[in-house]
Amino acid sequence: MTDALPGSVAHASALSHAPRQPLLLCLSHLRWNFVFQRPQHLLTRAARDHEVVFLEEPVFRPGTGPLLELRRVPEGVTVAVPVLPEGLPEQAVIAAQRRLLDGLLATEGGRPLIAWFYTPMALDFAGHLAPDLTVYDCMDELSAFRGAPPRMLELERALLSRADLVFTGGRSLYEAKRGRHPRVHCFPSSIDAAHFAAARTGLPDPQDQAALPRPRIGFFGVVDERMDLGLVAALAAARPDWCFSMIGPVVKIHPDTLPRLPNIHWLGGKDYAALPAYLANWDAGFMPFARNESTRFISPTKTPEFLAAGLPVVSTPILDVVRDWGPREDGGPGLVEIADDPPRFAAALQAVLARPRGQWLRQVDRKLARISWDRTWAEMKGLMAARLTPARAPALGEAAAARIA
């Protein structure tokens, strides 16, 4: 069911007003239903003892709005989407979002407010808020992405100046931000191991993949400027006996730029719940990331997800993948194979396809046992509780509040 908030007037029933629950307002550049990744994993867990509102970027419709559409998703989060008329100038768009946000929060003054930023651009319409706690969860270096707004770096400086806590999605991001704020904490990509481990149980092959030949090399994730399409084409041309199963939405690049060899199959985006069935019927995974500014700081969530599914994987030398999952410092083999050009990549895939997996899987499971989204959220929550005043902290839960004592 969707509630609409016209103008700046909020319905009293828009949020649940659960007693003592703080309100966590997430300001995001991503859509909740786009790809299930870091924000969804963390905020689903936050929703166990917070009222979580996930405020997306606006959509534009002719002759509509301004209004705020709210919907409750199964994960317990309220997704809020500003709907604005087409053709509004930039400053009017910002002003409309601010009015809609103020309307949503008009009746929320009696409980703690946590502002959780994924994009510094949200300061344009939310910079006037005075939350009890401000968190910047920096999951990507957005300024390096194609189409990044010119003011991104300026607004990030402003966000860093007011944030109480900064979390980063990987080691490279941590190293880039740690000198710019006194409380930067590294929380690399984690894993819902049980979800992806279902791929080891022999799930039925999805209908749109069942007819594809073996061996199958698979990729899942967003297909954008971070993918080395030349590498994908070269691998497929060099190994016409391999089938490449490609899962994910295509964004910011034109679909006509995708290589269209007979053994490359672009299957489109899939629900998070459906991914284990696809991975269960692959023989290996690959991460053909380009090496450019947009991948300089990434820490791909799919790395431990491939491993939890029991799939050997080969990646281009993305720094965080190499350091966290690649060859050990003592020269021993890593959990992920690294290759930097098409011939080496093909050779590495050939090697992992032929490799016995028993010992490798035991090493994988030992490492994955030390990480989880549950553990990541628990550590974040403790840091948040420690930054709140003692009077406010109990609203975050007894376990978190105890950290202040």
MARFIKE-620163 format. One line per 5 residues: for each residue x, y, z of C-alpha. Coordinates in Angstrom, 1 decimal. Example, Ala and Ser with C-alpha at 12.3 -4.5 7.8 and 13.67 -1.06 7.14 Angstrom:
! MARFIKE-620163
12.3/-4.5/7.8 ~ 13.7/-1.1/7.1
//
This chain:
! MARFIKE-620163
0.0/0.0/0.0 ~ 1.3/3.5/-0.9 ~ 0.6/6.7/0.9 ~ 1.1/10.0/-0.9 ~ 2.3/13.1/1.0
1.2/16.1/-1.1 ~ 3.4/19.2/-0.7 ~ 4.8/19.6/2.8 ~ 1.8/18.0/4.6 ~ 2.5/14.6/6.2
-0.1/12.1/7.1 ~ 0.1/11.2/10.8 ~ -0.1/7.5/9.9 ~ 2.8/7.7/7.4 ~ 5.3/6.1/9.8
4.7/3.6/12.6 ~ 5.8/5.7/15.6 ~ 6.9/2.5/17.4 ~ 7.7/3.5/21.0 ~ 11.3/4.4/21.8
12.5/3.5/18.3 ~ 14.8/6.1/16.8 ~ 14.1/7.2/13.2 ~ 16.9/6.4/10.8 ~ 16.6/8.6/7.6
18.7/7.2/4.8 ~ 19.4/9.6/2.0 ~ 20.4/7.5/-1.0 ~ 21.4/7.9/-4.7 ~ 20.2/4.3/-5.3
16.8/2.7/-5.7 ~ 15.8/0.2/-3.0 ~ 14.6/-2.2/-5.7 ~ 17.6/-1.8/-8.0 ~ 20.2/-4.2/-6.8
20.2/-5.7/-3.3 ~ 23.6/-4.6/-2.0 ~ 25.2/-2.9/0.9 ~ 22.5/-0.4/1.8 ~ 19.8/-3.0/1.7
21.8/-5.5/3.8 ~ 22.6/-2.9/6.5 ~ 19.2/-1.1/6.6 ~ 17.3/-4.4/6.7 ~ 19.1/-5.1/9.9
18.7/-1.5/11.2 ~ 14.9/-1.9/10.8 ~ 14.8/-4.5/13.6 ~ 15.0/-1.7/16.2 ~ 14.8/1.5/14.2
12.1/3.1/12.1 ~ 14.0/3.2/8.7 ~ 13.0/5.6/5.9 ~ 14.9/5.1/2.7 ~ 14.6/8.4/0.8
15.3/7.9/-2.9 ~ 16.1/10.5/-5.6 ~ 13.0/12.1/-7.2 ~ 11.1/10.8/-10.2 ~ 9.5/13.1/-12.6
6.0/12.7/-14.0 ~ 4.0/15.1/-16.2 ~ 1.3/17.0/-14.4 ~ 2.0/15.4/-11.0 ~ 3.2/16.5/-7.6
5.1/17.5/-5.7 ~ 4.2/14.6/-3.5 ~ 6.0/11.9/-1.6 ~ 5.1/8.3/-2.3 ~ 5.6/5.9/0.6
5.6/2.2/0.5 ~ 6.5/-0.4/3.1 ~ 8.8/-3.2/1.7 ~ 9.0/-6.7/3.1 ~ 12.4/-5.9/4.7
10.6/-3.6/7.2 ~ 11.9/-0.4/5.6 ~ 9.7/2.5/4.4 ~ 10.8/3.6/0.9 ~ 10.0/7.3/0.2
10.0/8.6/-3.4 ~ 9.6/12.3/-4.2 ~ 7.4/12.6/-7.3 ~ 7.9/16.0/-9.0 ~ 6.4/17.6/-12.2
8.6/17.4/-15.3 ~ 10.4/20.5/-16.3 ~ 11.2/22.0/-12.9 ~ 14.4/24.0/-12.7 ~ 17.2/22.7/-10.5
16.6/25.0/-7.6 ~ 12.9/24.3/-7.6 ~ 13.6/20.6/-7.5 ~ 15.8/21.1/-4.4 ~ 13.1/23.3/-2.8
10.4/20.7/-3.4 ~ 12.4/17.9/-1.9 ~ 13.1/20.0/1.1 ~ 9.4/20.7/1.6 ~ 8.5/17.1/1.2
11.2/16.0/3.7 ~ 10.1/18.6/6.2 ~ 6.5/17.4/5.9 ~ 7.5/13.8/6.5 ~ 9.5/14.8/9.6
7.0/17.3/11.0 ~ 5.6/14.9/13.6 ~ 8.8/13.2/14.4 ~ 10.3/15.6/17.0 ~ 9.8/13.3/19.9
12.4/10.6/19.1 ~ 16.1/10.5/18.1 ~ 16.8/11.2/14.4 ~ 19.8/9.6/12.7 ~ 20.7/11.0/9.2
22.4/8.3/7.2 ~ 23.9/9.6/4.0 ~ 25.0/7.6/0.9 ~ 25.3/10.6/-1.3 ~ 26.7/14.1/-0.4
24.3/15.5/-3.0 ~ 21.4/15.1/-0.5 ~ 22.8/18.0/1.5 ~ 21.2/20.3/-1.1 ~ 17.8/19.6/0.4
18.6/18.0/3.8 ~ 21.5/20.2/5.0 ~ 19.2/22.2/7.2 ~ 18.3/19.2/9.4 ~ 19.7/19.0/12.9
19.8/15.2/13.5 ~ 21.0/13.7/16.8 ~ 23.6/11.7/14.8 ~ 24.9/12.0/11.2 ~ 26.5/9.0/9.5
28.2/9.0/6.1 ~ 28.4/5.5/4.8 ~ 30.8/6.0/1.9 ~ 30.3/2.8/-0.2 ~ 31.8/4.3/-3.4
33.9/7.2/-4.7 ~ 30.9/8.7/-6.4 ~ 32.8/11.6/-7.8 ~ 34.7/9.2/-10.0 ~ 31.6/7.7/-11.6
30.3/8.7/-15.1 ~ 27.9/11.6/-14.9 ~ 28.9/12.7/-11.4 ~ 27.5/16.2/-10.6 ~ 30.2/18.9/-10.6
29.4/19.8/-7.0 ~ 29.9/16.3/-5.6 ~ 33.4/17.0/-4.1 ~ 32.3/20.3/-2.6 ~ 29.3/18.7/-0.9
31.3/15.8/0.3 ~ 33.7/18.2/2.0 ~ 30.6/19.8/3.7 ~ 29.3/16.3/4.7 ~ 32.6/15.3/6.2
32.7/18.5/8.2 ~ 29.3/17.7/9.9 ~ 29.3/13.9/10.1 ~ 29.7/12.3/13.5 ~ 30.9/9.0/11.9
32.2/8.0/8.5 ~ 32.1/4.3/7.4 ~ 33.8/3.1/4.3 ~ 33.0/0.2/2.1 ~ 36.6/-1.0/1.7
40.2/-0.5/2.5 ~ 41.0/1.8/-0.4 ~ 38.2/4.1/0.5 ~ 39.3/4.1/4.1 ~ 42.8/5.1/3.1
41.4/7.9/1.0 ~ 39.1/9.3/3.7 ~ 40.9/8.6/7.0 ~ 42.9/11.8/6.9 ~ 39.8/13.9/6.3
37.8/13.0/9.4 ~ 38.7/12.0/13.0 ~ 36.3/9.0/13.1 ~ 36.6/7.0/9.9 ~ 35.9/3.2/10.2
36.5/0.6/7.6 ~ 33.7/-1.9/7.0 ~ 34.5/-3.8/3.8 ~ 31.9/-5.8/1.8 ~ 30.4/-8.6/3.9
28.2/-11.6/3.2 ~ 24.9/-13.3/3.9 ~ 26.7/-16.6/3.7 ~ 23.6/-18.8/4.2 ~ 21.8/-17.1/1.3
24.5/-17.8/-1.2 ~ 25.5/-21.2/0.3 ~ 22.2/-22.5/-1.0 ~ 23.9/-22.6/-4.4 ~ 25.9/-25.5/-3.1
22.8/-27.7/-2.7 ~ 22.0/-28.3/-6.3 ~ 19.2/-25.9/-7.0 ~ 17.2/-26.3/-10.3 ~ 18.5/-24.4/-13.3
16.5/-21.2/-14.0 ~ 14.4/-21.5/-17.2 ~ 16.2/-18.7/-19.1 ~ 19.6/-20.4/-18.4 ~ 18.7/-24.1/-18.6
19.5/-24.5/-22.3 ~ 22.9/-22.8/-22.1 ~ 25.9/-25.2/-22.7 ~ 28.6/-26.0/-20.2 ~ 31.1/-25.0/-18.9
29.4/-21.8/-17.8 ~ 31.4/-18.7/-16.6 ~ 29.1/-16.3/-14.8 ~ 28.9/-12.7/-13.7 ~ 26.3/-10.9/-11.7
26.0/-7.2/-10.8 ~ 25.5/-3.9/-12.4 ~ 26.8/-3.6/-16.0 ~ 28.2/-0.1/-16.4 ~ 31.4/1.7/-17.1
33.2/-0.4/-14.4 ~ 33.0/-3.5/-16.7 ~ 35.8/-4.1/-19.1 ~ 33.7/-5.0/-22.2 ~ 36.8/-5.6/-24.3
38.0/-8.2/-21.9 ~ 34.6/-10.0/-22.0 ~ 34.7/-10.0/-25.8 ~ 38.3/-11.2/-25.9 ~ 37.6/-14.1/-23.5
34.5/-15.2/-25.4 ~ 36.3/-15.0/-28.7 ~ 39.3/-17.0/-27.4 ~ 37.1/-19.7/-25.8 ~ 34.1/-20.3/-28.0
33.6/-23.6/-26.1 ~ 32.8/-21.6/-22.9 ~ 29.4/-20.1/-22.2 ~ 29.3/-16.7/-20.5 ~ 26.1/-16.1/-18.4
25.8/-12.3/-17.6 ~ 23.3/-11.2/-15.0 ~ 22.5/-7.6/-14.1 ~ 20.9/-4.4/-15.3 ~ 22.7/-2.3/-17.9
23.1/1.4/-16.7 ~ 24.9/4.5/-17.9 ~ 26.2/2.6/-21.0 ~ 24.3/1.9/-24.2 ~ 23.2/-1.7/-24.6
24.5/-1.6/-28.2 ~ 28.1/-1.4/-26.7 ~ 27.8/-4.8/-25.2 ~ 29.7/-7.6/-27.0 ~ 27.3/-9.9/-28.8
29.2/-13.0/-29.5 ~ 27.2/-16.3/-29.7 ~ 28.5/-17.6/-26.4 ~ 27.8/-14.4/-24.4 ~ 24.3/-14.4/-22.9
23.0/-11.1/-21.3 ~ 20.1/-12.3/-19.1 ~ 19.2/-9.0/-17.5 ~ 18.7/-8.2/-13.8 ~ 17.4/-10.8/-11.3
15.9/-10.6/-7.9 ~ 18.3/-11.2/-5.0 ~ 16.3/-14.3/-4.0 ~ 16.9/-15.9/-7.4 ~ 20.7/-15.4/-7.6
21.7/-18.7/-5.8 ~ 19.9/-20.8/-8.4 ~ 21.8/-19.1/-11.2 ~ 25.2/-19.5/-9.4 ~ 24.4/-23.1/-8.5
24.5/-23.9/-12.2 ~ 27.7/-22.1/-13.1 ~ 31.1/-23.7/-13.2 ~ 33.2/-20.6/-12.3 ~ 32.7/-16.9/-11.8
34.5/-13.9/-13.2 ~ 34.8/-10.3/-12.3 ~ 36.0/-8.4/-15.5 ~ 36.3/-5.0/-13.9 ~ 38.0/-2.3/-15.9
40.8/-0.5/-14.3 ~ 39.9/3.2/-14.4 ~ 38.9/5.9/-11.9 ~ 35.5/4.4/-11.3 ~ 37.0/1.1/-10.0
40.0/2.6/-8.1 ~ 38.3/2.4/-4.7 ~ 35.7/-0.4/-5.2 ~ 35.4/-3.4/-2.9 ~ 33.0/-5.7/-4.7
30.3/-7.3/-2.6 ~ 30.1/-10.1/-5.1 ~ 33.5/-11.4/-4.2 ~ 32.5/-13.2/-1.0 ~ 29.1/-14.0/-2.5
30.8/-16.0/-5.3 ~ 32.9/-17.8/-2.7 ~ 29.9/-18.5/-0.4 ~ 28.2/-20.1/-3.4 ~ 31.2/-22.4/-3.8
32.3/-20.9/-7.1 ~ 36.0/-20.3/-7.9 ~ 36.4/-16.8/-9.3 ~ 38.9/-14.9/-11.4 ~ 39.2/-11.1/-11.1
41.1/-8.3/-12.7 ~ 43.6/-6.8/-10.2 ~ 41.2/-4.5/-8.3 ~ 43.3/-3.4/-5.3 ~ 40.8/-4.4/-2.5
40.2/-7.8/-4.2 ~ 43.9/-8.4/-4.4 ~ 44.6/-7.4/-0.8 ~ 41.6/-9.1/0.8 ~ 41.2/-12.2/-1.4
44.2/-12.6/-3.7 ~ 47.6/-14.3/-3.2 ~ 48.9/-14.3/0.3 ~ 51.9/-12.1/1.3 ~ 53.9/-15.3/1.8
53.4/-16.2/-1.8 ~ 50.7/-18.8/-1.1 ~ 47.6/-19.0/-3.3 ~ 44.6/-16.8/-2.5 ~ 40.9/-17.5/-2.6
40.5/-15.5/-5.8 ~ 42.7/-15.8/-8.8 ~ 44.0/-12.5/-10.3 ~ 44.7/-11.9/-14.0 ~ 45.4/-8.7/-15.8
44.9/-9.5/-19.6 ~ 42.8/-11.8/-21.7 ~ 45.4/-14.6/-22.1 ~ 46.2/-14.8/-18.4 ~ 42.5/-14.5/-17.6
41.6/-17.4/-19.8 ~ 44.5/-19.5/-18.4 ~ 43.3/-18.7/-14.8 ~ 39.7/-19.7/-15.6 ~ 41.0/-22.9/-17.2
43.0/-23.7/-14.0 ~ 40.1/-23.1/-11.6 ~ 37.7/-25.2/-13.8 ~ 40.1/-28.1/-13.5 ~ 41.1/-27.6/-9.8
39.7/-29.9/-7.0 ~ 37.7/-27.7/-4.7 ~ 37.7/-29.6/-1.4 ~ 40.7/-27.9/0.3 ~ 39.9/-24.5/-1.3
36.3/-24.6/0.0 ~ 37.5/-25.4/3.5 ~ 39.8/-22.3/3.3 ~ 36.9/-20.2/1.9 ~ 34.5/-21.3/4.7
37.1/-20.5/7.4 ~ 37.4/-16.9/6.1 ~ 33.7/-16.4/5.5 ~ 32.9/-17.6/9.1 ~ 34.7/-14.4/10.3
32.5/-12.0/8.4 ~ 28.8/-11.3/8.1 ~ 26.4/-8.4/7.6 ~ 25.0/-9.1/11.1 ~ 28.5/-8.6/12.6
29.1/-5.5/10.5 ~ 25.8/-3.9/11.6 ~ 26.4/-4.8/15.2 ~ 29.8/-3.0/15.1 ~ 28.3/0.0/13.3
25.4/0.2/15.8 ~ 27.9/0.2/18.7 ~ 29.8/3.1/17.3 ~ 26.6/5.0/16.8 ~ 25.5/4.4/20.3
28.8/5.6/21.6 ~ 28.4/8.9/19.8 ~ 24.9/9.7/21.1 ~ 24.3/11.2/24.5 ~ 23.7/8.8/27.4
20.1/10.0/27.6 ~ 19.5/9.1/23.9 ~ 21.5/5.9/23.7 ~ 19.0/3.5/25.3 ~ 16.7/4.1/22.4
19.2/2.2/20.3 ~ 18.8/-0.9/22.3 ~ 20.3/-2.3/25.6 ~ 23.2/-4.0/23.9 ~ 24.3/-0.9/22.1
23.7/1.4/25.0 ~ 25.9/-0.8/27.3 ~ 28.9/0.2/25.2 ~ 28.7/3.7/26.6 ~ 29.0/2.6/30.2
//
